[in-house]
């Protein structure tokens, strides 16, 4: 199948996203408390995220996309996360969802981005439905939970099992559907990341054309038959939770700033000062590890060692951010837990986001990185 952009292009283009993120952050900060209370991002914030170029960051240039790099996106997400973690979470997923959708056949690319590179795709990575092959494509049914950003998405990308040979495991495939062909059930009730709109998507007996589906194994391996864009040809393991950890690190940066505001001008104790210093070290360590993950991806260092370390880095960064915000909450005292104080929102957002399966040692890092350190299990 012909590739849209020819041979693999490893050049990294500066799309200006990091600069645009400053404006998004300023706007998101003004709406953060309201978004937390209403469990919904303000439409002005959603429009700003789209206009800044998050959704188009990994889209092919042939469709007007930026073909951007991982480092630039990571810096932009961290910056927005310091203002509003829920906005950063949705911004990050809108970028990475386009990267996932790049594995669709060429006709699928035209269906999604033919009109605009700023189309927002919301992804359900975990398989939770069933699909059957029919003439012209697939018949799809299922219910997918925790689909962040589905409130304002234009497309949903969901993963489902396809019945295979009786003696073998089911094949897993992704399916892209226009938002109008799905039902959204508002089920998201977490105490943190309230405004991400991570609701449930229900699909009932929908016919999905063949050009709007691809094999999950291709995304995992990083093989892309229809695009030579660098970011479209990345093994899933190498990403190492970057999609989810960058907003968490941004939230930790915001929590540190909120604590400094709370303590500034007050009588300080040695205990409070010590807690802030200890927390700052954990946050800086997390930032460096996340930046290292982005550098591995932009440098295309897809060795088993580098990919396993990326997984370890993301899970450790989540742990460090969680520890840091705990220290900050204790240093700020009762005042930091007031409903009007930004610190308690950051605390809840980090606690909620760090529970994601992609940021857990047992599910994302333990086995692969222990093999790097200790050798294969005998």
C-alpha positions in Angstrom: 0.0 0.0 0.0 1.4 3.4 -0.9 2.6 5.6 1.9 1.3 9.1 2.0 4.6 10.7 2.9 7.1 8.4 1.2 10.0 6.9 3.1 10.4 7.4 6.8 11.1 11.0 7.8 12.9 11.4 11.1 13.2 15.2 10.9 11.6 17.0 13.8 9.6 20.1 12.9 9.0 22.9 15.4 5.3 23.5 15.1 5.1 26.4 17.6 3.0 24.3 19.9 5.1 25.1 23.0 4.6 28.8 22.5 0.8 28.4 21.8 0.5 26.4 25.0 1.3 29.5 27.0 -2.0 31.1 25.9 -3.9 27.9 26.5 -2.5 27.7 30.0 -3.4 31.2 30.9 -7.0 30.7 29.7 -7.3 27.2 31.3 -6.1 28.6 34.7 -8.9 31.1 34.7 -11.5 28.4 34.1 -9.9 25.6 36.2 -12.1 26.0 39.3 -15.3 26.2 37.2 -14.3 23.2 35.1 -13.7 21.2 38.3 -17.1 22.2 39.7 -19.1 21.6 36.5 -17.0 18.5 35.4 -16.7 20.0 31.9 -14.1 22.1 30.1 -15.3 25.5 29.1 -16.0 25.7 25.3 -13.6 28.6 25.1 -10.8 26.4 26.6 -11.7 23.5 24.2 -11.5 25.9 21.2 -8.1 27.2 22.4 -6.7 23.7 22.7 -7.8 22.9 19.2 -6.6 26.2 17.8 -3.2 25.8 19.5 -2.6 22.7 17.4 -2.7 19.8 19.9 -5.0 17.7 17.7 -2.9 18.3 14.6 0.5 17.9 16.2 1.0 14.3 14.9 -1.2 14.6 11.8 0.6 14.2 8.4 1.6 17.4 6.6 -0.3 16.3 3.5 -3.5 17.0 5.5 -2.2 20.3 7.0 -0.8 18.6 10.2 2.3 19.6 12.0 4.2 16.3 12.0 5.6 17.4 15.3 7.9 15.8 17.8 7.4 14.2 21.2 9.6 16.7 23.1 7.7 19.7 21.9 4.3 18.1 22.7 5.5 17.0 26.2 6.7 20.5 27.1 3.4 22.0 25.9 1.4 19.5 27.9 3.4 20.0 31.1 2.9 23.8 30.7 -0.9 23.4 30.4 -0.9 20.9 33.2 0.6 23.4 35.6 -2.5 25.5 35.0 -5.3 22.9 34.6 -4.4 19.2 34.6 -7.8 18.2 33.0 -7.2 20.5 30.1 -3.6 19.1 29.7 -5.0 15.5 29.9 -7.4 16.1 27.0 -4.9 18.0 25.0 -2.3 15.2 25.3 -4.9 12.5 24.4 -6.1 14.5 21.4 -2.5 14.5 20.0 -1.8 10.9 20.7 -5.2 9.7 19.5 -4.3 11.1 16.0 -1.1 9.2 16.2 -3.0 6.0 16.9 -5.5 6.7 14.1 -2.6 7.1 11.6 -2.5 3.3 11.4 -5.8 3.4 9.5 -5.6 2.7 5.7 -5.1 5.8 3.5 -8.8 6.1 2.8 -9.4 6.3 6.6 -6.9 9.1 6.8 -8.9 11.1 4.2 -12.1 10.3 6.0 -10.9 11.8 9.3 -8.5 14.6 8.2 -9.7 15.3 4.7 -11.6 18.4 5.8 -9.4 19.6 8.7 -6.2 18.5 10.6 -7.8 19.8 13.8 -10.3 17.0 14.1 -10.3 15.6 17.6 -10.2 11.9 18.1 -11.0 10.3 21.5 -9.5 6.8 22.1 -10.5 3.8 24.2 -7.3 1.8 24.3 -8.6 -1.2 26.2 -10.6 -3.8 24.2 -14.2 -3.9 25.4 -16.4 -4.8 22.5 -17.0 -7.4 19.8 -16.7 -7.1 16.0 -17.7 -9.5 13.2 -16.5 -9.3 9.6 -19.3 -8.5 7.1 -19.4 -7.5 3.5 -17.8 -4.0 3.3 -16.3 -4.0 6.7 -17.2 -4.9 10.3 -20.3 -5.1 12.5 -19.4 -3.6 15.9 -21.0 -3.7 19.3 -19.6 -2.7 22.7 -19.3 -0.5 25.7 -16.1 1.4 26.4 -15.4 3.2 29.7 -13.1 6.1 30.5 -13.0 7.7 27.0 -11.4 11.0 27.9 -12.4 14.0 25.8 -15.4 12.3 24.2 -17.6 15.4 25.1 -16.0 17.4 22.4 -14.5 14.8 20.1 -15.4 14.5 16.5 -14.4 10.8 16.2 -14.2 7.8 18.6 -11.4 5.2 18.2 -12.3 2.0 20.1 -10.7 -1.4 20.4 -12.7 -4.7 20.0 -12.1 -8.4 19.8 -12.8 -10.2 16.5 -13.5 -13.9 16.8 -10.7 -15.9 15.2 -10.0 -19.6 14.9 -11.6 -21.7 17.6 -8.3 -22.8 19.1 -6.7 -19.3 19.0 -7.1 -16.1 20.9 -9.4 -13.4 19.4 -7.8 -10.8 17.1 -7.9 -7.3 18.4 -8.7 -4.4 16.1 -9.3 -0.7 16.4 -12.4 0.9 14.8 -13.0 4.6 14.1 -16.5 6.0 14.2 -17.9 9.5 13.7 -19.2 10.8 17.0 -22.8 10.7 15.8 -22.7 7.0 15.5 -22.0 6.5 19.2 -24.0 7.0 22.3 -22.2 8.7 25.2 -23.3 7.8 28.7 -22.1 10.2 31.4 -20.5 7.9 33.9 -17.3 9.7 34.9 -17.5 10.5 38.6 -13.9 10.4 39.8 -12.9 12.9 42.6 -10.0 14.1 40.4 -9.6 15.0 36.7 -13.3 15.8 36.8 -13.4 17.9 33.7 -11.8 15.3 31.4 -15.3 14.0 30.5 -14.0 10.4 30.6 -17.4 9.0 30.0 -18.6 5.7 28.5 -19.1 5.1 24.8 -21.7 2.7 23.6 -21.9 1.3 20.1 -24.8 -0.8 19.0 -24.8 -2.8 15.8 -22.8 -0.3 13.8 -21.4 -1.1 10.4 -17.8 0.2 10.3 -16.2 0.3 6.8 -13.0 -1.6 6.3 -11.0 1.6 5.8 -11.9 2.7 9.3 -10.2 -0.2 11.0 -6.7 -1.5 11.7 -5.0 -4.4 13.5 -4.0 -3.5 17.1 -0.8 -5.5 16.5 0.4 -2.9 14.0 0.0 -0.1 16.6 1.8 -2.2 19.2 4.7 -2.9 16.9 4.9 0.5 15.4 4.6 -0.8 11.9 2.7 1.7 9.7 1.8 0.6 6.2 0.3 3.9 5.1 2.5 6.6 6.6 6.2 7.3 6.7 5.8 10.1 9.3 8.3 9.5 12.1 5.8 9.7 15.0 3.5 7.3 13.2 6.1 4.5 13.3 6.8 4.1 17.0 6.4 0.9 19.0 3.7 1.4 21.6 5.9 0.2 24.4 8.4 3.0 23.6 5.8 5.6 24.4 6.0 4.4 28.0 3.0 6.1 29.4 4.1 9.5 28.1 0.5 10.3 27.0 -0.6 10.2 30.6 2.4 11.1 32.7 3.1 14.5 31.1 -0.2 16.0 32.4 0.6 14.5 35.9 4.0 16.2 35.9 2.5 19.4 34.9 0.0 19.1 37.7 2.8 18.6 40.2 4.5 21.8 38.9 1.2 23.6 39.4 0.8 22.2 42.9 4.3 23.5 43.9 3.4 27.0 42.6 0.1 26.9 44.5 1.8 25.9 47.7 4.4 28.7 47.3 1.5 31.1 46.9 -0.2 29.8 50.0 3.0 30.0 52.2 4.4 33.3 50.8 3.9 36.1 53.3 3.0 33.7 56.2 5.1 32.7 59.1 7.0 29.6 57.9 8.1 26.6 59.9 11.2 24.5 59.3 8.9 21.6 58.6 7.0 23.4 55.9 10.2 24.6 54.2 11.6 21.1 54.3 8.5 19.6 52.8 8.5 22.1 49.9 12.2 21.5 49.2 11.7 17.7 49.3 8.7 18.0 47.0 10.5 20.2 44.5 13.2 17.6 44.1 10.7 14.9 43.3 9.0 17.1 40.8 12.3 18.0 39.1 13.3 14.4 38.9 9.9 13.5 37.4 10.3 16.3 34.8 13.8 15.1 33.8 12.6 11.5 33.4 9.7 12.5 31.3 11.9 14.8 29.1 14.2 11.8 28.7 11.3 9.6 27.5 10.5 12.2 24.8 14.1 12.4 23.7 14.2 8.6 23.3 11.2 8.8 21.0 12.4 11.7 19.0 15.8 10.0 18.7 14.2 6.7 17.7 16.1 4.7 20.3 13.8 1.7 20.2 16.0 -0.8 21.8 14.5 -3.1 24.5 16.5 -1.3 27.1 15.4 2.1 26.1 11.7 1.1 25.8 11.7 -0.7 29.1 13.3 2.3 30.8 10.7 4.6 29.3 8.1 2.5 31.0 10.0 2.6 34.3 10.5 6.4 34.0 6.8 7.0 33.6 5.7 4.9 36.5 8.4 6.3 38.8 7.5 9.9 37.7 3.9 9.2 38.7 5.1 7.8 42.1 7.3 10.9 42.6 4.5 13.3 41.7 2.1 11.6 44.1 4.7 11.7 46.9 5.5 15.4 46.1 1.9 16.6 46.2 1.4 14.7 49.5 4.3 16.6 51.0 2.9 19.9 49.7 -0.6 19.3 51.1 0.9 18.6 54.5 3.1 21.7 54.3 0.2 24.0 53.4 -1.9 22.9 56.4 -5.6 23.2 56.7 -5.7 26.2 54.4 -4.4 24.3 51.5 -7.4 22.0 51.6 -10.0 24.6 51.4 -12.3 24.2 48.4 -11.3 27.5 47.0 -7.6 26.7 47.1 -6.0 25.4 43.9 -3.7 23.0 45.8 -6.5 20.6 46.7 -7.6 20.4 43.0 -4.0 19.5 42.0 -3.9 17.0 44.8 -7.1 15.3 43.6 -6.1 15.5 39.9 -2.7 13.9 40.5 -4.1 11.2 42.8 -6.7 10.3 40.1 -4.5 10.4 37.1 -1.6 8.5 38.7 -4.0 5.6 39.2 -4.1 5.0 35.5 -3.1 1.5 34.4 -0.3 2.9 32.2 1.4 4.4 35.2 1.4 1.3 37.5 4.6 -0.7 38.0 2.9 -4.1 37.8 1.1 -3.4 34.5 3.6 -1.1 32.8 7.2 -1.5 34.0 8.0 -4.3 36.4 8.4 -7.3 34.0 10.2 -5.5 31.2 12.7 -3.4 33.2 13.5 -6.1 35.6 14.5 -8.2 32.6 16.9 -5.4 31.6 18.4 -5.2 35.1 18.4 -8.9 36.0 18.4 -10.7 32.6 15.6 -13.0 31.4 13.7 -15.0 34.0 15.1 -18.5 34.2 
